[in-house]
């Protein structure tokens, strides 16, 4: 049965601008997400239209006529509090987290500092600099690490490293994407993600890839990436991961919807990696998969996200 909103709900939601594209390194993914969201909103009967947010985004949004915004932008400029601040100034309700949580969630390093301070398990990490002691860092991290631009998404600029030489090279590579780069202890084990919708943690998904790690190609291009749903976790472990993810989401100040990524080590312990405040909504994306497992079609999902702005 096709999901449709009522005439009363349509009037309440008003005219909805789906903000997509942007100018970050994740522009192509954002366009795919935005178009998927727009299609689903229209299918549900919402009065929606697209805005491809460019370098003149402030001018575009000031001149556009809309009642609320569905943010389908990923990366800097759209997911980091900048756009959220503009919408606040324009007094336009919008989906997802507010200015502070969006900015914090975009910064992997500062998110980890919050989680560390609140005793939420997250892998040990170091901020890298040109003068870093590469050998000492690799030794402290156990000889295997992930190098990450702290404020990029979709695994852009990330590398798995096995030596101090690789660490130095990967720092130089990651620095092309962000001047804040971290080296994080690599957790050997299984990778999971938990979507958050309102006050609910949706079913966990286990990710399996033939790549060295769950990189950009594994996320958006590969056809052999496996998404295990159910996750194959025992019920008690899945419940533990869901509770941990929801707690971590709230500690960052997030609300509305999002996603928390995690690893489970070989002893069964969970370690949280990052929070995503504007996750992908493409045909390869994880939130729609988890929502479907929870009984929500794509039109029902996007309307539920949008309703939280009312």
C-alpha positions as CSV (number, residue, x, y, z in Angstrom):
1,X,0.0,0.0,0.0
2,X,1.4,3.4,-1.0
3,X,2.2,5.8,1.9
4,X,0.4,9.1,1.6
5,X,0.0,12.0,4.1
6,X,-3.4,13.6,4.8
7,X,-4.4,17.0,3.4
8,X,-4.2,18.3,7.0
9,X,-0.6,17.0,7.4
10,X,0.3,18.4,4.0
11,X,-0.9,21.9,5.1
12,X,1.0,21.6,8.3
13,X,4.3,20.7,6.6
14,X,3.8,23.4,4.0
15,X,6.3,23.9,1.2
16,X,9.4,21.9,1.8
17,X,12.8,22.7,0.2
18,X,15.1,19.7,-0.2
19,X,18.6,21.1,0.2
20,X,21.2,19.0,-1.8
21,X,24.4,19.2,-3.7
22,X,26.6,21.8,-1.9
23,X,30.2,22.5,-2.5
24,X,31.9,19.8,-0.3
25,X,33.8,16.7,-1.4
26,X,30.6,14.8,-0.9
27,X,28.6,16.8,-3.5
28,X,27.9,13.8,-5.8
29,X,26.6,11.7,-2.9
30,X,24.5,14.6,-1.7
31,X,22.8,15.0,-5.1
32,X,21.9,11.3,-5.0
33,X,20.6,11.5,-1.4
34,X,18.6,14.7,-2.2
35,X,17.0,13.3,-5.3
36,X,16.0,10.1,-3.4
37,X,14.5,12.2,-0.6
38,X,12.7,14.5,-3.0
39,X,11.2,11.5,-4.9
40,X,10.0,9.9,-1.6
41,X,8.5,13.2,-0.3
42,X,6.6,13.8,-3.6
43,X,5.4,10.1,-3.5
44,X,4.1,10.8,0.0
45,X,2.2,13.8,-1.2
46,X,4.4,16.5,0.3
47,X,4.7,19.8,-1.5
48,X,8.5,19.6,-2.0
49,X,11.1,21.0,-4.4
50,X,14.9,20.9,-4.7
51,X,17.5,23.5,-4.2
52,X,21.1,22.7,-5.3
53,X,23.0,24.8,-2.8
54,X,26.0,26.5,-4.3
55,X,28.6,29.0,-3.3
56,X,25.8,31.6,-3.1
57,X,23.8,29.5,-0.8
58,X,22.8,32.4,1.5
59,X,21.4,34.3,-1.4
60,X,19.6,31.2,-2.8
61,X,17.9,30.4,0.5
62,X,17.0,34.1,1.2
63,X,15.3,34.4,-2.1
64,X,13.5,31.0,-2.1
65,X,10.0,30.6,-0.8
66,X,9.6,27.6,1.6
67,X,8.3,26.7,5.0
68,X,10.8,24.2,6.2
69,X,13.9,22.5,4.9
70,X,15.0,18.8,4.5
71,X,18.8,18.9,4.7
72,X,20.3,16.3,2.4
73,X,23.7,17.9,2.2
74,X,26.8,16.0,3.4
75,X,30.1,17.3,4.5
76,X,31.3,20.8,5.2
77,X,29.0,23.7,4.5
78,X,25.9,21.5,4.9
79,X,26.5,19.1,7.8
80,X,28.8,21.2,10.0
81,X,26.4,23.8,11.5
82,X,27.0,26.4,8.8
83,X,23.7,25.8,6.9
84,X,21.9,25.2,10.2
85,X,23.0,28.6,11.4
86,X,21.7,30.3,8.3
87,X,18.3,28.5,8.5
88,X,18.1,29.6,12.2
89,X,18.7,33.2,11.1
90,X,16.0,32.8,8.4
91,X,13.6,31.3,11.1
92,X,13.1,28.2,8.9
93,X,12.6,24.8,10.6
94,X,15.0,22.1,9.3
95,X,15.6,18.4,9.7
96,X,18.3,17.0,11.9
97,X,20.6,18.4,14.6
98,X,21.1,22.0,15.5
99,X,24.1,24.2,15.0
100,X,26.2,23.0,17.9
101,X,25.6,19.3,17.5
102,X,26.1,19.5,13.7
103,X,29.5,21.3,14.2
104,X,30.6,18.9,16.9
105,X,29.4,15.8,15.1
106,X,31.3,16.8,11.9
107,X,34.6,17.0,14.0
108,X,35.7,13.4,14.7
109,X,38.4,14.5,17.1
110,X,36.2,16.7,19.3
111,X,33.4,14.1,19.2
112,X,35.8,11.6,20.6
113,X,36.9,14.0,23.4
114,X,33.2,14.3,24.5
115,X,32.7,10.5,24.4
116,X,36.0,9.9,26.3
117,X,35.0,12.4,29.0
118,X,31.7,10.6,29.4
119,X,33.2,7.1,29.5
120,X,31.8,6.0,26.1
121,X,34.3,3.6,24.5
122,X,36.0,5.0,21.5
123,X,39.4,4.0,20.0
124,X,42.5,5.9,21.2
125,X,43.6,8.6,18.8
126,X,46.2,11.3,18.3
127,X,46.1,14.6,16.4
128,X,48.9,14.5,13.7
129,X,51.3,17.3,12.9
130,X,54.3,17.6,10.6
131,X,56.5,17.2,13.7
132,X,54.7,14.2,15.1
133,X,56.8,11.2,16.4
134,X,55.4,8.7,13.9
135,X,57.1,5.7,15.4
136,X,55.9,6.5,18.9
137,X,52.4,7.0,17.7
138,X,52.3,3.7,15.8
139,X,53.7,1.9,18.9
140,X,51.1,3.4,21.2
141,X,48.3,2.6,18.8
142,X,49.4,-1.0,18.6
143,X,51.0,-1.0,15.1
144,X,47.8,-0.6,13.1
145,X,45.9,2.7,12.7
146,X,43.4,4.6,10.6
147,X,44.4,8.0,9.4
148,X,41.4,10.3,9.0
149,X,40.7,13.9,8.0
150,X,38.8,15.0,11.1
151,X,36.1,16.9,9.3
152,X,35.4,14.9,6.1
153,X,32.8,12.2,5.5
154,X,32.2,9.2,3.2
155,X,35.7,7.9,4.2
156,X,37.3,10.6,2.0
157,X,41.0,11.0,2.6
158,X,41.2,7.9,4.9
159,X,43.8,5.2,4.9
160,X,44.7,2.2,7.0
161,X,48.4,2.2,7.9
162,X,50.7,-0.5,9.2
163,X,54.0,1.4,9.7
164,X,55.5,4.8,10.7
165,X,56.4,5.4,7.1
166,X,52.8,4.8,6.0
167,X,51.6,7.0,8.8
168,X,53.7,10.0,7.6
169,X,52.6,9.5,4.0
170,X,49.0,9.1,4.9
171,X,49.1,12.2,7.1
172,X,50.3,14.2,4.0
173,X,47.5,12.7,1.9
174,X,44.8,13.4,4.5
175,X,46.1,16.9,5.0
176,X,45.0,17.7,1.4
177,X,41.4,17.3,2.7
178,X,41.6,18.9,6.1
179,X,44.2,20.7,8.3
180,X,43.0,18.6,11.3
181,X,44.1,15.0,10.8
182,X,43.9,12.2,13.4
183,X,45.4,8.7,13.7
184,X,43.0,6.3,15.4
185,X,43.7,2.9,16.8
186,X,42.4,0.3,14.3
187,X,40.0,-2.1,16.0
188,X,40.2,-5.6,14.5
189,X,36.8,-7.1,14.3
190,X,33.3,-6.5,12.9
191,X,31.9,-3.2,11.8
192,X,28.3,-2.1,12.6
193,X,26.2,1.0,12.2
194,X,23.1,2.0,14.1
195,X,20.6,4.5,12.7
196,X,18.8,6.8,15.1
197,X,15.3,8.1,14.4
198,X,13.8,10.4,17.1
199,X,14.2,8.6,20.4
200,X,14.6,5.2,18.8
201,X,17.7,3.2,17.7
202,X,16.8,1.2,14.6
203,X,18.1,-2.3,14.0
204,X,21.9,-2.5,13.7
205,X,23.5,-3.4,10.4
206,X,26.8,-5.4,10.1
207,X,29.0,-4.3,7.2
208,X,31.3,-6.6,5.3
209,X,33.6,-5.6,2.5
210,X,36.3,-7.1,0.5
211,X,38.2,-3.8,0.6
212,X,40.8,-3.0,3.2
213,X,38.1,-1.1,5.1
214,X,34.7,0.3,4.4
215,X,35.9,3.1,2.1
216,X,34.2,5.4,-0.4
217,X,34.1,2.8,-3.2
218,X,32.7,0.1,-0.8
219,X,30.0,2.5,0.3
220,X,28.9,3.9,-3.0
221,X,30.2,1.9,-5.9
222,X,30.9,-1.8,-5.0
223,X,28.3,-4.4,-5.6
224,X,30.0,-7.0,-3.3
225,X,29.6,-5.0,-0.1
226,X,27.4,-7.1,2.3
227,X,24.9,-5.5,4.6
228,X,23.8,-8.0,7.2
229,X,20.3,-7.2,8.5
230,X,19.6,-8.8,11.0
231,X,23.1,-8.0,12.1
232,X,23.9,-11.6,13.4
233,X,24.5,-10.1,16.9
234,X,22.8,-11.9,19.8
235,X,19.8,-10.0,21.1
236,X,21.6,-8.9,24.2
237,X,24.6,-7.5,22.2
238,X,22.4,-5.7,19.7
239,X,20.5,-4.1,22.5
240,X,23.8,-3.0,24.2
241,X,25.0,-1.5,20.9
242,X,21.7,0.3,20.3
243,X,21.7,1.8,23.9
244,X,25.3,2.8,23.6
245,X,24.7,4.5,20.2
246,X,21.6,6.4,21.4
247,X,23.5,7.6,24.5
248,X,26.5,8.7,22.3
249,X,24.2,10.5,19.9
250,X,22.5,12.4,22.7
251,X,25.9,13.3,24.4
252,X,26.9,15.1,21.2
253,X,23.6,17.0,21.4
254,X,22.1,15.4,18.3
255,X,18.4,15.1,17.7
256,X,16.0,14.2,14.9
257,X,17.9,11.5,13.1
258,X,21.4,10.3,12.4
259,X,23.7,7.4,12.5
260,X,26.4,6.1,14.8
261,X,29.2,3.8,13.5
262,X,30.9,1.2,15.6
263,X,33.4,-1.7,15.7
264,X,33.2,-4.8,17.8
265,X,36.6,-6.2,18.8
266,X,37.4,-10.0,19.0
267,X,36.5,-10.0,22.7
268,X,33.0,-8.7,21.9
269,X,33.5,-5.1,23.2
270,X,32.0,-2.3,21.2
271,X,34.0,0.9,20.2
272,X,32.2,3.9,18.7
273,X,33.9,5.6,15.8
274,X,31.8,8.6,14.8
275,X,28.3,10.1,14.5
276,X,26.7,11.2,11.3
277,X,24.2,14.0,11.6
278,X,23.1,14.0,8.0
279,X,23.6,10.4,6.7
280,X,23.3,9.3,3.1
281,X,19.9,8.5,1.7
282,X,21.0,6.8,-1.6
283,X,20.1,3.3,-2.8
284,X,23.3,2.1,-1.1
285,X,22.6,4.0,2.2
286,X,22.2,2.5,5.6
287,X,19.4,4.5,7.3
288,X,16.8,3.5,4.7
289,X,17.9,-0.1,5.0
290,X,17.5,0.0,8.8
291,X,14.2,1.8,8.5
292,X,12.8,-0.8,6.1
293,X,13.7,-3.5,8.6
294,X,11.8,-1.5,11.2
295,X,8.7,-1.4,8.9
296,X,9.2,2.0,7.4
297,X,9.1,2.6,3.6
298,X,11.2,5.4,2.2
299,X,8.3,7.8,1.9
300,X,7.2,7.0,5.5
301,X,10.9,7.5,6.7
302,X,11.4,10.9,5.1
303,X,8.0,12.2,6.4
304,X,8.8,10.9,9.9
305,X,12.1,12.8,9.7
306,X,10.4,15.9,8.4
307,X,7.6,15.8,11.1
308,X,10.2,16.3,13.8
309,X,10.7,19.9,12.5
310,X,7.1,20.8,13.2
